[in-house]
Amino acid sequence: MAVKRDHYVDDFICSTDSVPEAAKLISDVTIVHARGLRYPGWDDVLLERDYAKWVDYLDEVRKLSQLRIPRCYALRSSKIELHVFGDASEHAYAAVAYWRAVRPDGTVHLALVAGKSRVAPNKVMSIPRLELQAALLACRLATNIQKEHGIATERRVLCAPPAELDERSDRNEWRWVNSADNPADDATRADCDLEWLNGPTFLLRNEDACRSIMTSSMNA
């Protein structure tokens, strides 16, 4: 009980083994961050509700050892598309990318390529500005994936709200999807959803069904 009552901010940061780990912890955890630093001093005692969040976070981290992600994309198709989703909330913004391979028999295979998430800045930003950050993150992710993989894609689709975006993408690549169909939304709200790992189910449908969900950003 003494440890619970006397848990300080420096205990929070010093629970890591190295400076890089501490830096990553600071960037990943939003407990101290929520709408400005609540604890200005190293010796400030964490509020009970914040300590409870910290304990819950540690419990979730321990579960990461159970996570398994296939390393093989198993595309086996001449028609391969790269779909990248981006979204933002007041707490974070994120982007996630998937290969979509249409096989000769018409079946569709999805494979997670990469995902990125960022905690929103301490300075409060509007949701539209954070969504622009998510769009830029998605754009950079798509560019890096194509550069590093060298996989020929039939098309690239960016699903996010659309100076640098114009340089890195074509306006015709942008689409809008609602939050319920956007897997990047999970990362912005700390939700645990298999859709992040497996990809949105609507991408498994035929082209017409996909188009009905992904609206051209120029018309949204």
C-alpha positions in Angstrom: 0.0 0.0 0.0 2.9 2.4 0.7 4.1 2.0 -2.9 0.6 2.8 -4.2 0.3 5.9 -2.0 3.8 7.2 -2.7 4.1 6.6 -6.5 5.8 9.7 -7.9 6.3 11.1 -11.4 10.0 10.2 -11.4 9.0 6.6 -10.5 6.8 6.6 -13.6 9.6 7.7 -15.9 12.4 5.8 -14.2 10.5 2.5 -14.5 12.3 2.0 -17.8 15.8 0.6 -18.3 17.2 3.3 -20.7 16.8 6.8 -21.9 15.4 5.7 -25.3 12.8 3.5 -23.5 11.9 6.4 -21.2 11.5 8.7 -24.2 9.3 6.2 -26.0 7.2 5.7 -22.8 6.6 9.5 -22.6 5.5 9.6 -26.2 3.3 6.6 -26.0 1.4 7.1 -22.8 -1.2 9.9 -22.5 -1.7 9.8 -18.8 0.5 12.7 -17.9 -0.2 14.4 -21.2 -4.0 14.8 -21.0 -4.6 18.4 -22.0 -1.4 19.7 -20.6 1.0 18.3 -18.0 -0.9 17.9 -14.8 2.3 17.2 -12.7 4.8 20.0 -13.0 7.2 18.6 -10.4 9.2 15.3 -10.2 8.0 14.7 -6.6 4.3 15.3 -7.3 2.2 12.3 -6.2 0.1 10.7 -8.9 -3.6 11.0 -8.4 -5.2 7.6 -7.6 -7.1 7.5 -10.9 -3.9 8.2 -12.9 -2.0 5.5 -11.0 -4.9 3.1 -11.8 -4.5 4.0 -15.5 -0.8 3.3 -15.2 -1.3 -0.1 -13.7 -3.9 -0.9 -16.4 -1.3 0.2 -19.0 1.3 -2.1 -17.6 -1.1 -5.0 -17.7 -1.8 -4.4 -21.4 1.9 -4.2 -22.2 2.5 -7.6 -20.6 0.0 -9.0 -23.1 2.1 -8.0 -26.1 4.1 -11.2 -25.8 1.0 -13.1 -26.9 0.6 -11.0 -30.1 1.5 -12.8 -33.3 1.6 -11.1 -36.8 2.3 -13.2 -39.9 5.5 -12.1 -41.6 4.5 -13.5 -45.0 2.0 -11.4 -47.0 1.0 -14.4 -49.1 -0.2 -12.1 -51.9 0.0 -14.5 -54.9 -1.8 -12.2 -57.3 -1.1 -9.9 -60.2 -3.6 -7.4 -59.0 -2.3 -5.8 -55.8 -3.5 -2.6 -54.2 -2.1 -0.6 -51.3 -4.8 0.8 -49.0 -3.7 3.3 -46.3 -6.1 4.7 -43.6 -5.6 7.7 -41.4 -7.7 9.2 -38.6 -7.4 11.4 -35.6 -9.1 12.2 -32.2 -8.3 14.7 -29.5 -5.9 12.2 -28.0 -3.9 10.8 -31.0 -3.7 10.4 -34.7 -2.7 7.3 -36.6 -2.3 5.6 -40.0 -2.3 1.9 -41.0 -1.6 0.2 -44.3 -2.8 -3.0 -45.9 -2.1 -4.9 -49.1 -5.3 -5.9 -51.0 -4.7 -8.8 -53.4 -7.4 -9.9 -55.8 -6.8 -13.5 -56.8 -7.7 -15.1 -60.2 -10.8 -16.8 -58.7 -12.1 -13.5 -57.4 -11.3 -14.0 -53.7 -9.6 -11.1 -51.9 -6.7 -11.4 -49.4 -5.7 -8.7 -47.0 -2.4 -8.3 -45.2 -1.3 -5.8 -42.6 1.9 -3.9 -43.8 2.5 -1.3 -41.2 0.9 1.0 -38.7 1.9 4.3 -37.1 0.4 6.3 -34.2 1.3 9.5 -32.6 0.0 11.1 -29.3 -1.6 14.5 -29.9 0.6 17.5 -28.9 0.1 18.9 -25.4 -1.0 22.1 -27.0 -4.7 21.6 -27.8 -5.3 21.4 -31.6 -8.6 21.2 -33.4 -9.7 17.9 -34.8 -9.4 19.1 -38.5 -5.7 20.0 -37.9 -5.1 16.7 -36.2 -6.8 15.0 -39.2 -4.4 16.8 -41.5 -1.5 15.4 -39.4 -3.1 11.9 -39.8 -3.3 12.5 -43.6 0.3 13.5 -43.8 1.3 10.4 -41.7 -0.7 8.2 -44.0 0.9 9.8 -47.0 4.5 9.3 -45.7 3.7 5.7 -44.7 2.4 4.9 -48.2 5.5 6.4 -49.8 7.9 4.6 -47.6 6.1 1.2 -48.0 6.3 1.5 -51.8 9.9 2.6 -51.7 11.1 -0.2 -49.4 9.0 -3.1 -50.7 9.2 -2.7 -54.5 5.9 -4.5 -55.0 4.1 -3.4 -58.2 0.7 -2.1 -57.2 -2.2 -1.6 -59.6 -3.4 1.4 -57.5 -2.9 3.2 -54.2 -5.8 4.4 -52.1 -5.4 6.8 -49.2 -8.4 7.0 -46.8 -8.0 10.1 -44.7 -9.0 13.7 -44.6 -6.6 15.2 -47.6 1.8 21.6 -49.4 3.4 18.1 -48.7 0.3 16.1 -49.4 0.2 17.4 -53.0 3.8 16.5 -53.4 3.5 13.0 -52.1 0.1 12.0 -53.5 -2.4 12.5 -56.3 -5.8 13.9 -55.3 -7.5 11.1 -57.1 -6.0 8.6 -54.6 -7.9 10.1 -51.7 -11.1 8.6 -50.4 -13.3 9.2 -47.3 -14.7 6.5 -45.1 -16.7 6.9 -41.9 -15.1 6.1 -38.5 -16.9 2.8 -38.1 -15.1 1.5 -41.3 -11.8 3.1 -40.6 -9.3 0.8 -38.8 -7.0 3.8 -38.0 -9.8 5.1 -35.7 -9.0 2.2 -33.3 -5.5 3.5 -32.6 -6.8 7.1 -31.9 -9.1 5.8 -29.2 -7.0 3.0 -27.7 -9.5 0.4 -28.8 -8.5 -3.2 -29.0 -10.0 -4.4 -32.3 -8.9 -7.2 -34.6 -9.7 -5.0 -37.6 -6.4 -3.2 -37.0 -4.6 -6.5 -37.6 -6.8 -8.1 -40.2 -8.0 -5.1 -42.1 -11.5 -3.7 -42.7 -13.9 -6.3 -43.8 -15.4 -4.1 -46.6 -12.1 -4.5 -48.5 -12.8 -8.2 -48.9 -15.9 -7.4 -51.0 -16.0 -6.7 -54.7 -15.0 -3.4 -56.3 -18.5 -2.0 -56.5 -19.1 -2.7 -52.8 -15.8 -1.1 -51.8 -16.6 2.0 -53.9 -19.9 2.4 -52.1 -18.1 2.8 -48.8 -15.0 4.7 -49.9 -16.3 8.1 -51.1 -14.2 10.3 -53.3 -12.7 13.0 -51.1 -13.5 15.6 -53.8 -17.2 14.8 -53.3 -17.3 14.2 -49.6 
